[in-house]
Amino acid sequence: MKARNKFLLGGMLVLGTASYLMASSIDETATYYLTPGELAAKVSDSPRFAKNGVKVGARVVSGTIKRDPGGRELTFVMTDGKQQYPVHYRGVAPDTFTDGVDIVVEGRLDGNGVFQATTLLAKCASRYENAPGQPGQPGQYPPGAKHPDNVPKA
């Protein structure tokens, strides 16, 4: 066998091995979460699935957030538009956690159908941007305010 063919065969072997390792590690470390509808389907297929820890991605139903007076516990309802689950969470809620925000909760479903969350993540949308044409946007000033004289206009 020629040296060139040995080199190509060795290179293909190394490339194939590296590709396999990358593909298998991506599959193992991929973070996937269920929707409430998918969770309901899995629980109806196998009631033992409720005992497993899962991640669920959903949206907070507006008006359902109830905070404990101590501030360390809260309950709310999450939905994907098809299925709803009440959620109980102990811990400090993220600053971006409000009505209608997209969330990811990690925990398990208890025997009463309440999702007992151990982790609560609120997805951060573009809620930090002002609406177009509102004060705070470039070139927009509150009524009665004017552009500073010593700052060039962009």
VMD Tcl script that builds the backbone (N, CA, C; Angstrom):
set m [mol new atoms 462]
animate dup $m
set s [atomselect $m all]
$s set {name element resname resid chain x y z} {
  {N N MET 1 A 0.849 -1.169 0.000}
  {CA C MET 1 A 0.000 0.000 0.000}
  {C C MET 1 A 0.898 1.237 0.000}
  {N N LYS 2 A 0.556 2.200 -0.798}
  {CA C LYS 2 A 1.353 3.410 -0.897}
  {C C LYS 2 A 1.195 4.255 0.366}
  {N N ALA 3 A 2.203 5.067 0.629}
  {CA C ALA 3 A 2.194 5.946 1.802}
  {C C ALA 3 A 1.029 6.935 1.730}
  {N N ARG 4 A 0.732 7.401 0.542}
  {CA C ARG 4 A -0.363 8.361 0.382}
  {C C ARG 4 A -1.700 7.720 0.770}
  {N N ASN 5 A -1.940 6.503 0.361}
  {CA C ASN 5 A -3.182 5.805 0.695}
  {C C ASN 5 A -3.276 5.535 2.193}
  {N N LYS 6 A -2.142 5.183 2.823}
  {CA C LYS 6 A -2.122 4.965 4.270}
  {C C LYS 6 A -2.481 6.267 4.998}
  {N N PHE 7 A -1.921 7.373 4.513}
  {CA C PHE 7 A -2.193 8.673 5.115}
  {C C PHE 7 A -3.675 9.028 4.990}
  {N N LEU 8 A -4.265 8.818 3.800}
  {CA C LEU 8 A -5.680 9.105 3.597}
  {C C LEU 8 A -6.565 8.197 4.451}
  {N N LEU 9 A -6.228 6.916 4.538}
  {CA C LEU 9 A -6.995 5.979 5.350}
  {C C LEU 9 A -6.917 6.362 6.830}
  {N N GLY 10 A -5.723 6.721 7.288}
  {CA C GLY 10 A -5.560 7.147 8.683}
  {C C GLY 10 A -6.320 8.432 8.961}
  {N N GLY 11 A -6.271 9.373 8.021}
  {CA C GLY 11 A -7.009 10.631 8.192}
  {C C GLY 11 A -8.511 10.404 8.245}
  {N N MET 12 A -9.005 9.520 7.390}
  {CA C MET 12 A -10.436 9.225 7.395}
  {C C MET 12 A -10.845 8.525 8.690}
  {N N LEU 13 A -9.989 7.666 9.218}
  {CA C LEU 13 A -10.265 6.984 10.472}
  {C C LEU 13 A -10.329 7.986 11.630}
  {N N VAL 14 A -9.379 8.908 11.678}
  {CA C VAL 14 A -9.354 9.928 12.730}
  {C C VAL 14 A -10.577 10.844 12.602}
  {N N LEU 15 A -10.890 11.282 11.401}
  {CA C LEU 15 A -12.037 12.153 11.168}
  {C C LEU 15 A -13.351 11.450 11.531}
  {N N GLY 16 A -13.475 10.186 11.169}
  {CA C GLY 16 A -14.678 9.420 11.501}
  {C C GLY 16 A -14.845 9.250 13.000}
  {N N THR 17 A -13.731 8.952 13.704}
  {CA C THR 17 A -13.782 8.793 15.158}
  {C C THR 17 A -14.161 10.107 15.825}
  {N N ALA 18 A -13.562 11.211 15.390}
  {CA C ALA 18 A -13.882 12.521 15.972}
  {C C ALA 18 A -15.347 12.882 15.718}
  {N N SER 19 A -15.842 12.602 14.534}
  {CA C SER 19 A -17.247 12.890 14.215}
  {C C SER 19 A -18.187 12.080 15.092}
  {N N TYR 20 A -17.877 10.800 15.284}
  {CA C TYR 20 A -18.704 9.950 16.137}
  {C C TYR 20 A -18.721 10.464 17.573}
  {N N LEU 21 A -17.559 10.821 18.100}
  {CA C LEU 21 A -17.493 11.316 19.479}
  {C C LEU 21 A -18.271 12.621 19.643}
  {N N MET 22 A -18.161 13.519 18.669}
  {CA C MET 22 A -18.904 14.780 18.749}
  {C C MET 22 A -20.408 14.523 18.700}
  {N N ALA 23 A -20.853 13.672 17.801}
  {CA C ALA 23 A -22.284 13.397 17.660}
  {C C ALA 23 A -22.844 12.737 18.915}
  {N N SER 24 A -22.102 11.806 19.495}
  {CA C SER 24 A -22.607 11.125 20.697}
  {C C SER 24 A -22.608 12.062 21.902}
  {N N SER 25 A -21.645 12.964 22.014}
  {CA C SER 25 A -21.629 13.874 23.159}
  {C C SER 25 A -22.722 14.920 23.032}
  {N N ILE 26 A -23.030 15.361 21.816}
  {CA C ILE 26 A -24.114 16.321 21.628}
  {C C ILE 26 A -25.432 15.677 22.019}
  {N N ASP 27 A -25.627 14.437 21.653}
  {CA C ASP 27 A -26.867 13.737 21.979}
  {C C ASP 27 A -27.028 13.574 23.483}
  {N N GLU 28 A -25.944 13.304 24.188}
  {CA C GLU 28 A -26.002 13.081 25.626}
  {C C GLU 28 A -26.185 14.366 26.409}
  {N N THR 29 A -25.631 15.475 25.933}
  {CA C THR 29 A -25.669 16.712 26.694}
  {C C THR 29 A -26.739 17.681 26.225}
  {N N ALA 30 A -27.512 17.326 25.226}
  {CA C ALA 30 A -28.557 18.221 24.738}
  {C C ALA 30 A -29.603 18.423 25.826}
  {N N THR 31 A -29.994 19.664 26.044}
  {CA C THR 31 A -31.002 19.965 27.036}
  {C C THR 31 A -32.340 20.072 26.324}
  {N N TYR 32 A -33.250 19.241 26.696}
  {CA C TYR 32 A -34.563 19.213 26.084}
  {C C TYR 32 A -35.599 19.349 27.184}
  {N N TYR 33 A -36.633 20.091 26.903}
  {CA C TYR 33 A -37.708 20.171 27.869}
  {C C TYR 33 A -39.035 19.842 27.186}
  {N N LEU 34 A -39.967 19.387 27.994}
  {CA C LEU 34 A -41.290 19.016 27.512}
  {C C LEU 34 A -42.232 20.207 27.621}
  {N N THR 35 A -43.289 20.190 26.852}
  {CA C THR 35 A -44.374 21.141 27.041}
  {C C THR 35 A -45.369 20.495 27.995}
  {N N PRO 36 A -46.266 21.263 28.604}
  {CA C PRO 36 A -47.273 20.631 29.469}
  {C C PRO 36 A -48.104 19.566 28.743}
  {N N GLY 37 A -48.398 19.780 27.457}
  {CA C GLY 37 A -49.140 18.766 26.689}
  {C C GLY 37 A -48.349 17.476 26.543}
  {N N GLU 38 A -47.043 17.599 26.268}
  {CA C GLU 38 A -46.192 16.399 26.157}
  {C C GLU 38 A -46.058 15.700 27.496}
  {N N LEU 39 A -45.969 16.471 28.585}
  {CA C LEU 39 A -45.892 15.882 29.920}
  {C C LEU 39 A -47.167 15.099 30.223}
  {N N ALA 40 A -48.318 15.679 29.911}
  {CA C ALA 40 A -49.589 14.989 30.152}
  {C C ALA 40 A -49.667 13.690 29.360}
  {N N ALA 41 A -49.198 13.713 28.113}
  {CA C ALA 41 A -49.228 12.500 27.284}
  {C C ALA 41 A -48.315 11.421 27.863}
  {N N LYS 42 A -47.132 11.810 28.316}
  {CA C LYS 42 A -46.205 10.826 28.882}
  {C C LYS 42 A -46.734 10.255 30.191}
  {N N VAL 43 A -47.362 11.091 31.015}
  {CA C VAL 43 A -47.913 10.611 32.282}
  {C C VAL 43 A -49.095 9.682 32.034}
  {N N SER 44 A -49.925 9.983 31.015}
  {CA C SER 44 A -51.051 9.088 30.726}
  {C C SER 44 A -50.574 7.759 30.151}
  {N N ASP 45 A -49.461 7.769 29.405}
  {CA C ASP 45 A -48.897 6.521 28.881}
  {C C ASP 45 A -48.296 5.674 29.990}
  {N N SER 46 A -47.591 6.327 30.916}
  {CA C SER 46 A -46.935 5.609 32.007}
  {C C SER 46 A -47.023 6.447 33.279}
  {N N PRO 47 A -47.925 6.118 34.203}
  {CA C PRO 47 A -48.069 6.909 35.426}
  {C C PRO 47 A -46.771 7.011 36.240}
  {N N ARG 48 A -45.864 6.045 36.082}
  {CA C ARG 48 A -44.588 6.105 36.804}
  {C C ARG 48 A -43.702 7.239 36.301}
  {N N PHE 49 A -43.993 7.753 35.101}
  {CA C PHE 49 A -43.200 8.846 34.546}
  {C C PHE 49 A -43.276 10.086 35.432}
  {N N ALA 50 A -44.396 10.244 36.160}
  {CA C ALA 50 A -44.573 11.421 37.019}
  {C C ALA 50 A -43.514 11.487 38.109}
  {N N LYS 51 A -42.961 10.352 38.494}
  {CA C LYS 51 A -41.945 10.338 39.545}
  {C C LYS 51 A -40.574 10.781 39.040}
  {N N ASN 52 A -40.399 10.822 37.715}
  {CA C ASN 52 A -39.125 11.241 37.131}
  {C C ASN 52 A -38.999 12.753 37.155}
  {N N GLY 53 A -37.784 13.227 37.343}
  {CA C GLY 53 A -37.531 14.653 37.236}
  {C C GLY 53 A -37.502 15.060 35.771}
  {N N VAL 54 A -38.186 16.139 35.428}
  {CA C VAL 54 A -38.249 16.608 34.046}
  {C C VAL 54 A -38.133 18.127 34.014}
  {N N LYS 55 A -37.826 18.626 32.828}
  {CA C LYS 55 A -37.861 20.063 32.570}
  {C C LYS 55 A -39.076 20.329 31.709}
  {N N VAL 56 A -39.806 21.384 32.042}
  {CA C VAL 56 A -41.010 21.739 31.301}
  {C C VAL 56 A -40.905 23.205 30.891}
  {N N GLY 57 A -41.134 23.452 29.611}
  {CA C GLY 57 A -41.152 24.816 29.096}
  {C C GLY 57 A -42.582 25.231 28.830}
  {N N ALA 58 A -42.995 26.377 29.366}
  {CA C ALA 58 A -44.379 26.818 29.233}
  {C C ALA 58 A -44.454 28.333 29.400}
  {N N ARG 59 A -45.658 28.822 29.542}
  {CA C ARG 59 A -45.909 30.242 29.772}
  {C C ARG 59 A -46.744 30.372 31.041}
  {N N VAL 60 A -46.461 31.415 31.828}
  {CA C VAL 60 A -47.206 31.666 33.055}
  {C C VAL 60 A -48.573 32.239 32.681}
  {N N VAL 61 A -49.635 31.651 33.224}
  {CA C VAL 61 A -50.991 32.151 32.984}
  {C C VAL 61 A -51.153 33.441 33.782}
  {N N SER 62 A -51.554 34.499 33.107}
  {CA C SER 62 A -51.701 35.806 33.754}
  {C C SER 62 A -52.712 35.750 34.889}
  {N N GLY 63 A -52.350 36.389 35.993}
  {CA C GLY 63 A -53.230 36.480 37.152}
  {C C GLY 63 A -53.170 35.298 38.092}
  {N N THR 64 A -52.285 34.337 37.860}
  {CA C THR 64 A -52.260 33.136 38.707}
  {C C THR 64 A -51.104 33.126 39.701}
  {N N ILE 65 A -50.222 34.109 39.651}
  {CA C ILE 65 A -49.068 34.111 40.550}
  {C C ILE 65 A -49.519 34.504 41.946}
  {N N LYS 66 A -49.238 33.629 42.914}
  {CA C LYS 66 A -49.535 33.896 44.325}
  {C C LYS 66 A -48.242 33.693 45.110}
  {N N ARG 67 A -47.802 34.760 45.756}
  {CA C ARG 67 A -46.551 34.708 46.526}
  {C C ARG 67 A -46.851 34.545 48.007}
  {N N ASP 68 A -46.034 33.739 48.657}
  {CA C ASP 68 A -46.111 33.555 50.099}
  {C C ASP 68 A -45.670 34.858 50.767}
  {N N PRO 69 A -46.300 35.244 51.878}
  {CA C PRO 69 A -45.890 36.491 52.535}
  {C C PRO 69 A -44.396 36.538 52.887}
  {N N GLY 70 A -43.789 35.393 53.128}
  {CA C GLY 70 A -42.356 35.357 53.426}
  {C C GLY 70 A -41.493 35.608 52.198}
  {N N GLY 71 A -42.085 35.464 51.031}
  {CA C GLY 71 A -41.371 35.727 49.788}
  {C C GLY 71 A -40.524 34.582 49.273}
  {N N ARG 72 A -40.515 33.442 49.956}
  {CA C ARG 72 A -39.673 32.324 49.533}
  {C C ARG 72 A -40.447 31.217 48.823}
  {N N GLU 73 A -41.769 31.338 48.747}
  {CA C GLU 73 A -42.572 30.331 48.057}
  {C C GLU 73 A -43.558 31.036 47.149}
  {N N LEU 74 A -43.867 30.396 46.034}
  {CA C LEU 74 A -44.892 30.929 45.159}
  {C C LEU 74 A -45.560 29.802 44.404}
  {N N THR 75 A -46.785 30.076 43.986}
  {CA C THR 75 A -47.528 29.145 43.151}
  {C C THR 75 A -48.048 29.922 41.947}
  {N N PHE 76 A -48.200 29.217 40.848}
  {CA C PHE 76 A -48.740 29.799 39.634}
  {C C PHE 76 A -49.197 28.661 38.735}
  {N N VAL 77 A -49.807 29.012 37.623}
  {CA C VAL 77 A -50.255 28.013 36.652}
  {C C VAL 77 A -49.464 28.219 35.372}
  {N N MET 78 A -48.967 27.113 34.820}
  {CA C MET 78 A -48.241 27.179 33.545}
  {C C MET 78 A -49.079 26.496 32.474}
  {N N THR 79 A -48.907 26.950 31.225}
  {CA C THR 79 A -49.676 26.381 30.119}
  {C C THR 79 A -48.885 26.444 28.816}
  {N N ASP 80 A -49.279 25.590 27.894}
  {CA C ASP 80 A -48.763 25.670 26.529}
  {C C ASP 80 A -49.901 25.968 25.568}
  {N N GLY 81 A -51.050 26.338 26.112}
  {CA C GLY 81 A -52.230 26.616 25.309}
  {C C GLY 81 A -53.155 25.417 25.195}
  {N N LYS 82 A -52.651 24.231 25.496}
  {CA C LYS 82 A -53.451 23.006 25.409}
  {C C LYS 82 A -53.677 22.404 26.797}
  {N N GLN 83 A -52.647 22.405 27.601}
  {CA C GLN 83 A -52.677 21.755 28.910}
  {C C GLN 83 A -52.167 22.748 29.953}
  {N N GLN 84 A -52.739 22.692 31.159}
  {CA C GLN 84 A -52.290 23.550 32.254}
  {C C GLN 84 A -51.881 22.695 33.435}
  {N N TYR 85 A -50.888 23.183 34.168}
  {CA C TYR 85 A -50.474 22.546 35.411}
  {C C TYR 85 A -50.229 23.615 36.453}
  {N N PRO 86 A -50.727 23.403 37.682}
  {CA C PRO 86 A -50.329 24.295 38.757}
  {C C PRO 86 A -48.881 23.976 39.153}
  {N N VAL 87 A -48.139 25.008 39.532}
  {CA C VAL 87 A -46.732 24.853 39.893}
  {C C VAL 87 A -46.520 25.402 41.291}
  {N N HIS 88 A -45.759 24.687 42.100}
  {CA C HIS 88 A -45.339 25.159 43.422}
  {C C HIS 88 A -43.828 25.249 43.397}
  {N N TYR 89 A -43.299 26.409 43.790}
  {CA C TYR 89 A -41.853 26.624 43.766}
  {C C TYR 89 A -41.397 27.228 45.078}
  {N N ARG 90 A -40.326 26.692 45.640}
  {CA C ARG 90 A -39.692 27.252 46.841}
  {C C ARG 90 A -38.339 27.796 46.451}
  {N N GLY 91 A -38.133 29.054 46.705}
  {CA C GLY 91 A -36.870 29.697 46.372}
  {C C GLY 91 A -37.128 31.116 45.917}
  {N N VAL 92 A -36.064 31.768 45.494}
  {CA C VAL 92 A -36.163 33.143 45.027}
  {C C VAL 92 A -36.481 33.130 43.536}
  {N N ALA 93 A -37.551 33.805 43.162}
  {CA C ALA 93 A -37.950 33.861 41.754}
  {C C ALA 93 A -37.056 34.849 41.007}
  {N N PRO 94 A -36.762 34.588 39.745}
  {CA C PRO 94 A -35.955 35.530 38.958}
  {C C PRO 94 A -36.656 36.884 38.834}
  {N N ASP 95 A -35.890 37.934 38.635}
  {CA C ASP 95 A -36.444 39.280 38.495}
  {C C ASP 95 A -37.374 39.393 37.297}
  {N N THR 96 A -37.122 38.617 36.269}
  {CA C THR 96 A -37.934 38.695 35.049}
  {C C THR 96 A -39.202 37.849 35.120}
  {N N PHE 97 A -39.459 37.202 36.254}
  {CA C PHE 97 A -40.642 36.358 36.415}
  {C C PHE 97 A -41.875 37.228 36.652}
  {N N THR 98 A -42.776 37.267 35.672}
  {CA C THR 98 A -44.015 38.034 35.759}
  {C C THR 98 A -45.121 37.266 35.038}
  {N N ASP 99 A -46.317 37.847 35.026}
  {CA C ASP 99 A -47.432 37.248 34.295}
  {C C ASP 99 A -47.111 37.168 32.811}
  {N N GLY 100 A -47.447 36.039 32.196}
  {CA C GLY 100 A -47.314 35.876 30.756}
  {C C GLY 100 A -45.911 35.622 30.241}
  {N N VAL 101 A -44.922 35.493 31.121}
  {CA C VAL 101 A -43.546 35.270 30.678}
  {C C VAL 101 A -43.323 33.791 30.373}
  {N N ASP 102 A -42.456 33.504 29.416}
  {CA C ASP 102 A -42.083 32.121 29.120}
  {C C ASP 102 A -41.119 31.644 30.193}
  {N N ILE 103 A -41.315 30.406 30.647}
  {CA C ILE 103 A -40.501 29.852 31.726}
  {C C ILE 103 A -40.032 28.449 31.380}
  {N N VAL 104 A -39.026 28.009 32.108}
  {CA C VAL 104 A -38.603 26.610 32.115}
  {C C VAL 104 A -38.505 26.227 33.580}
  {N N VAL 105 A -39.240 25.194 33.976}
  {CA C VAL 105 A -39.201 24.705 35.353}
  {C C VAL 105 A -38.650 23.287 35.348}
  {N N GLU 106 A -37.926 22.982 36.397}
  {CA C GLU 106 A -37.373 21.638 36.548}
  {C C GLU 106 A -37.899 21.078 37.857}
  {N N GLY 107 A -38.370 19.857 37.837}
  {CA C GLY 107 A -38.905 19.235 39.037}
  {C C GLY 107 A -39.663 17.980 38.673}
  {N N ARG 108 A -40.702 17.686 39.463}
  {CA C ARG 108 A -41.509 16.494 39.174}
  {C C ARG 108 A -42.964 16.748 39.533}
  {N N LEU 109 A -43.813 15.965 38.920}
  {CA C LEU 109 A -45.248 16.052 39.132}
  {C C LEU 109 A -45.608 15.213 40.351}
  {N N ASP 110 A -46.337 15.793 41.308}
  {CA C ASP 110 A -46.713 15.009 42.480}
  {C C ASP 110 A -48.027 14.256 42.231}
  {N N GLY 111 A -48.480 13.514 43.225}
  {CA C GLY 111 A -49.690 12.697 43.089}
  {C C GLY 111 A -50.959 13.509 42.901}
  {N N ASN 112 A -50.940 14.796 43.272}
  {CA C ASN 112 A -52.117 15.656 43.143}
  {C C ASN 112 A -52.144 16.421 41.826}
  {N N GLY 113 A -51.163 16.177 40.950}
  {CA C GLY 113 A -51.114 16.874 39.669}
  {C C GLY 113 A -50.471 18.244 39.744}
  {N N VAL 114 A -49.794 18.540 40.852}
  {CA C VAL 114 A -49.089 19.816 41.008}
  {C C VAL 114 A -47.625 19.584 40.670}
  {N N PHE 115 A -47.073 20.437 39.832}
  {CA C PHE 115 A -45.660 20.322 39.471}
  {C C PHE 115 A -44.849 20.966 40.580}
  {N N GLN 116 A -44.030 20.180 41.257}
  {CA C GLN 116 A -43.170 20.665 42.342}
  {C C GLN 116 A -41.831 21.060 41.726}
  {N N ALA 117 A -41.630 22.338 41.523}
  {CA C ALA 117 A -40.441 22.838 40.831}
  {C C ALA 117 A -39.289 23.039 41.803}
  {N N THR 118 A -38.119 22.595 41.393}
  {CA C THR 118 A -36.893 22.841 42.160}
  {C C THR 118 A -36.070 23.946 41.526}
  {N N THR 119 A -36.296 24.204 40.246}
  {CA C THR 119 A -35.602 25.259 39.510}
  {C C THR 119 A -36.629 26.029 38.697}
  {N N LEU 120 A -36.504 27.350 38.696}
  {CA C LEU 120 A -37.405 28.207 37.924}
  {C C LEU 120 A -36.562 29.196 37.134}
  {N N LEU 121 A -36.683 29.128 35.812}
  {CA C LEU 121 A -35.972 30.050 34.931}
  {C C LEU 121 A -36.994 30.821 34.115}
  {N N ALA 122 A -36.850 32.131 34.085}
  {CA C ALA 122 A -37.737 32.960 33.270}
  {C C ALA 122 A -36.963 33.374 32.033}
  {N N LYS 123 A -37.551 33.100 30.884}
  {CA C LYS 123 A -36.893 33.489 29.643}
  {C C LYS 123 A -36.963 35.000 29.512}
  {N N CYS 124 A -35.891 35.562 29.031}
  {CA C CYS 124 A -35.791 37.005 28.919}
  {C C CYS 124 A -36.091 37.424 27.490}
  {N N ALA 125 A -37.244 37.996 27.281}
  {CA C ALA 125 A -37.595 38.500 25.948}
  {C C ALA 125 A -37.062 39.916 25.808}
  {N N SER 126 A -37.526 40.616 24.824}
  {CA C SER 126 A -37.054 41.983 24.611}
  {C C SER 126 A -37.889 42.952 25.441}
  {N N ARG 127 A -38.114 42.634 26.679}
  {CA C ARG 127 A -38.947 43.466 27.541}
  {C C ARG 127 A -38.191 44.674 28.065}
  {N N TYR 128 A -36.908 44.744 27.815}
  {CA C TYR 128 A -36.119 45.855 28.318}
  {C C TYR 128 A -36.068 47.004 27.325}
  {N N GLU 129 A -36.636 46.817 26.159}
  {CA C GLU 129 A -36.637 47.866 25.151}
  {C C GLU 129 A -37.915 48.665 25.261}
  {N N ASN 130 A -37.803 49.989 25.060}
  {CA C ASN 130 A -38.997 50.825 25.042}
  {C C ASN 130 A -39.748 50.605 23.748}
  {N N ALA 131 A -41.021 50.867 23.787}
  {CA C ALA 131 A -41.811 50.782 22.563}
  {C C ALA 131 A -41.350 51.874 21.610}
  {N N PRO 132 A -41.410 51.649 20.307}
  {CA C PRO 132 A -40.972 52.672 19.359}
  {C C PRO 132 A -41.700 53.997 19.580}
  {N N GLY 133 A -40.939 55.089 19.506}
  {CA C GLY 133 A -41.521 56.416 19.651}
  {C C GLY 133 A -41.752 56.838 21.091}
  {N N GLN 134 A -41.339 56.024 22.056}
  {CA C GLN 134 A -41.527 56.360 23.453}
  {C C GLN 134 A -40.300 57.077 23.985}
  {N N PRO 135 A -40.458 57.860 25.038}
  {CA C PRO 135 A -39.287 58.511 25.636}
  {C C PRO 135 A -38.245 57.470 26.011}
  {N N GLY 136 A -37.004 57.798 25.783}
  {CA C GLY 136 A -35.913 56.867 26.062}
  {C C GLY 136 A -35.331 56.300 24.786}
  {N N GLN 137 A -36.074 56.345 23.705}
  {CA C GLN 137 A -35.553 55.906 22.419}
  {C C GLN 137 A -34.642 56.994 21.875}
  {N N PRO 138 A -33.665 56.645 21.081}
  {CA C PRO 138 A -32.794 57.661 20.508}
  {C C PRO 138 A -33.605 58.704 19.743}
  {N N GLY 139 A -33.340 59.964 20.033}
  {CA C GLY 139 A -34.031 61.049 19.343}
  {C C GLY 139 A -35.381 61.389 19.937}
  {N N GLN 140 A -35.805 60.699 20.983}
  {CA C GLN 140 A -37.092 60.976 21.609}
  {C C GLN 140 A -36.857 61.561 22.993}
  {N N TYR 141 A -37.541 62.635 23.304}
  {CA C TYR 141 A -37.390 63.292 24.596}
  {C C TYR 141 A -38.762 63.468 25.216}
  {N N PRO 142 A -38.819 63.452 26.545}
  {CA C PRO 142 A -40.103 63.673 27.210}
  {C C PRO 142 A -40.626 65.068 26.879}
  {N N PRO 143 A -41.921 65.281 27.022}
  {CA C PRO 143 A -42.476 66.606 26.734}
  {C C PRO 143 A -41.766 67.692 27.537}
  {N N GLY 144 A -41.421 68.783 26.881}
  {CA C GLY 144 A -40.766 69.910 27.535}
  {C C GLY 144 A -39.258 69.808 27.577}
  {N N ALA 145 A -38.685 68.622 27.280}
  {CA C ALA 145 A -37.230 68.456 27.315}
  {C C ALA 145 A -36.661 68.787 25.946}
  {N N LYS 146 A -35.392 69.193 25.910}
  {CA C LYS 146 A -34.753 69.469 24.630}
  {C C LYS 146 A -33.387 68.809 24.596}
  {N N HIS 147 A -32.822 68.701 23.433}
  {CA C HIS 147 A -31.520 68.083 23.260}
  {C C HIS 147 A -30.456 68.958 23.914}
  {N N PRO 148 A -29.528 68.359 24.687}
  {CA C PRO 148 A -28.467 69.162 25.316}
  {C C PRO 148 A -27.622 69.884 24.273}
  {N N ASP 149 A -27.237 71.126 24.570}
  {CA C ASP 149 A -26.484 71.941 23.624}
  {C C ASP 149 A -25.077 71.407 23.365}
  {N N ASN 150 A -24.450 70.822 24.392}
  {CA C ASN 150 A -23.059 70.392 24.236}
  {C C ASN 150 A -22.909 68.967 23.703}
  {N N VAL 151 A -23.995 68.305 23.324}
  {CA C VAL 151 A -23.957 66.946 22.793}
  {C C VAL 151 A -24.387 66.982 21.336}
  {N N PRO 152 A -23.534 66.472 20.417}
  {CA C PRO 152 A -23.918 66.496 19.008}
  {C C PRO 152 A -25.108 65.578 18.742}
  {N N LYS 153 A -25.957 65.992 17.813}
  {CA C LYS 153 A -27.103 65.162 17.428}
  {C C LYS 153 A -26.636 64.069 16.493}
  {N N ALA 154 A -27.073 62.866 16.715}
  {CA C ALA 154 A -26.632 61.728 15.898}
  {C C ALA 154 A -27.359 61.681 14.601}
}
mol reanalyze $m
mol bondsrecalc $m
mol representation Tube
mol addrep $m
